Amino acid sequence: DFTAREVVSIGVSLASALNHMHLRKILHRNLSTTTVMVLEETGTPYIAEFSLVKNQNLADLSAVGVPQVVESLFTPESTGGKELDERTDIFLLGRLLFKVLTHRFTIGRVMAAKTDAAGLEQQRHPKFFDPSIPDEIDAVVHRCLSVDPASRPASAKELMQLLETAWEKASVRMALARMRDSVQDSNMAGAL
């Protein structure tokens, strides 16, 4: 299990890798818990599989005959027949972060089944499954999982910044809450 802080660190590192790829017009299209490895000793994530990458300026670089699930098939834009772009990878990274935070599959596969919009909206919030997830982190992951690609972070670089800012805000809020609780506990102890 990873802490929220570790998940944010993993997310920032992976967003940095995606940013590097996207600047070169390369889409990963298959980012998932099966294509990313995290070194146990250091917590450093690595994208470990590239058979489905696509250079937007060239022909498809996907490995021919690769017998695996293509995660980008389970994004809102793919089920609607729209062109995949960098925001597809952002959705996939959001789904990966969702899975690591909640230990559940997110709504990508459910989307293909066209469930009702209200249920879908609620399920894209990691806090729906784990109330201990900081609100700030929940909001960033939820935004990555937006059905409308235009509502997602515009770039992997923006996602890196959003995750870092979300963690800073969550850290301050949680520290202030601990301080408040400590003062209340000491006031109660003094009253006894």
C-alpha positions in Angstrom: 0.0 0.0 0.0 1.1 3.5 -0.8 0.5 6.6 1.2 -1.2 9.6 -0.4 2.2 11.4 -0.4 3.8 8.4 -2.2 1.0 8.3 -4.8 1.5 12.0 -5.5 5.2 11.5 -5.9 4.6 8.6 -8.3 2.1 10.7 -10.2 4.5 13.6 -10.5 7.3 11.3 -11.7 5.0 9.7 -14.3 3.6 13.0 -15.4 7.2 14.2 -15.9 7.9 11.1 -18.1 4.7 11.7 -20.1 5.6 15.4 -20.5 9.0 14.3 -22.0 7.1 11.9 -24.4 4.4 14.4 -25.3 6.9 17.1 -26.1 8.2 14.7 -28.8 4.6 14.0 -30.0 4.6 10.5 -28.5 1.6 9.0 -26.9 1.9 6.0 -24.5 -1.7 4.9 -24.8 -1.4 2.0 -22.4 -0.4 3.5 -19.0 -1.7 1.2 -16.3 -0.7 -0.7 -13.2 0.6 -3.4 -15.5 2.8 -1.1 -17.5 4.3 0.8 -14.6 6.8 -0.6 -12.0 7.7 1.0 -8.8 11.1 0.1 -7.3 10.5 -1.1 -3.8 13.8 0.3 -2.5 13.5 3.8 -3.7 9.8 4.3 -4.6 10.8 5.4 -8.1 8.3 4.6 -10.8 9.2 3.4 -14.2 7.2 3.0 -17.3 8.1 -0.5 -18.2 6.3 -1.2 -21.5 6.2 0.8 -24.7 4.7 -1.6 -27.3 1.7 0.6 -28.0 3.3 4.1 -28.2 2.3 6.3 -31.1 4.3 9.1 -32.6 1.6 11.6 -33.7 3.9 12.7 -36.6 4.6 9.2 -37.9 2.9 5.9 -38.5 1.7 3.8 -35.5 4.7 2.4 -33.7 2.6 -0.3 -31.9 4.1 -3.7 -31.8 2.3 -5.9 -34.2 0.4 -8.9 -32.7 0.8 -7.8 -29.1 -1.8 -9.9 -27.2 -2.7 -7.5 -24.4 -5.5 -5.2 -23.3 -5.1 -1.7 -24.8 -5.9 0.6 -21.9 -6.7 3.5 -24.3 -9.6 1.5 -25.6 -11.2 2.2 -22.3 -11.2 6.0 -22.4 -14.2 8.2 -23.0 -12.8 9.5 -26.3 -12.1 6.1 -27.7 -15.6 4.8 -26.9 -16.9 7.9 -28.8 -14.6 7.3 -31.8 -12.6 10.5 -31.2 -8.9 11.0 -31.9 -6.6 10.2 -29.0 -4.2 12.9 -27.8 -2.0 13.8 -24.8 -5.2 14.1 -22.6 -5.8 10.4 -23.2 -2.5 9.6 -21.4 -3.6 12.0 -18.7 -6.8 10.1 -18.3 -4.9 6.9 -18.1 -2.5 8.3 -15.5 -5.5 9.5 -13.5 -6.9 6.1 -13.6 -3.7 4.5 -12.5 -3.5 7.0 -9.5 -7.1 6.2 -8.7 -6.4 2.5 -8.7 -3.3 2.9 -6.4 -5.2 5.2 -4.0 -8.4 3.1 -3.8 -7.3 -0.4 -4.7 -10.1 -0.5 -7.2 -10.6 -0.3 -10.9 -11.9 3.0 -11.9 -14.7 3.8 -14.3 -12.9 3.4 -17.6 -14.4 0.0 -18.3 -17.7 1.0 -16.9 -17.8 4.0 -19.3 -17.8 1.7 -22.2 -21.0 0.2 -20.8 -22.5 3.8 -20.7 -23.8 3.8 -17.1 -25.8 6.7 -15.9 -24.0 10.0 -15.6 -24.7 10.7 -11.9 -23.3 7.3 -10.9 -20.3 7.7 -13.1 -19.6 11.2 -11.7 -19.6 10.0 -8.1 -17.4 7.0 -8.9 -14.6 9.2 -10.4 -13.9 10.6 -6.9 -11.3 8.5 -5.1 -12.9 9.7 -1.8 -16.1 7.8 -2.7 -14.1 4.7 -2.0 -11.7 6.0 0.7 -12.7 9.0 2.7 -9.2 9.4 4.1 -7.8 10.6 0.7 -7.1 14.4 0.9 -9.7 16.5 -0.8 -7.0 18.3 -2.8 -5.6 15.0 -4.3 -9.2 13.7 -4.9 -9.9 16.9 -7.0 -6.8 16.4 -9.2 -7.5 12.7 -9.9 -11.2 13.5 -10.5 -10.2 16.1 -13.0 -7.9 13.7 -14.8 -10.8 11.3 -15.1 -13.2 13.9 -16.7 -15.3 12.4 -19.5 -14.6 15.6 -21.5 -10.9 15.7 -22.5 -11.0 19.5 -22.6 -11.8 19.4 -18.8 -8.7 17.4 -18.0 -5.3 19.1 -17.3 -4.1 20.4 -20.7 -0.7 18.9 -20.4 1.4 16.5 -18.4 3.4 19.5 -17.2 0.2 21.1 -15.8 -0.7 17.8 -14.1 2.7 17.8 -12.4 2.1 21.3 -11.1 -1.5 20.4 -10.0 -0.3 17.4 -8.0 2.5 19.2 -6.3 0.3 22.1 -5.4 -2.5 19.8 -4.2 0.0 18.0 -1.9 1.4 21.3 -0.5 -2.2 22.5 0.3 -3.2 19.1 1.8 0.0 19.0 3.9 -0.7 22.4 5.4 -4.3 21.7 6.0 -3.6 18.4 7.7 -0.8 20.0 9.8 -3.1 22.7 11.0 -5.8 20.2 11.8 -3.2 18.2 13.9 -2.2 21.4 15.7 -5.8 22.3 16.4 -6.5 18.8 17.7 -3.4 18.9 19.9 -4.5 22.3 21.4 -8.0 21.0 22.0 -6.6 17.8 23.7 -4.3 19.9 25.9 -7.2 22.3 26.8 -9.4 19.3 27.7 -6.6 17.8 29.8 -6.1 21.1 31.6 -9.8 21.3 32.4 -9.7 18.0 34.1 
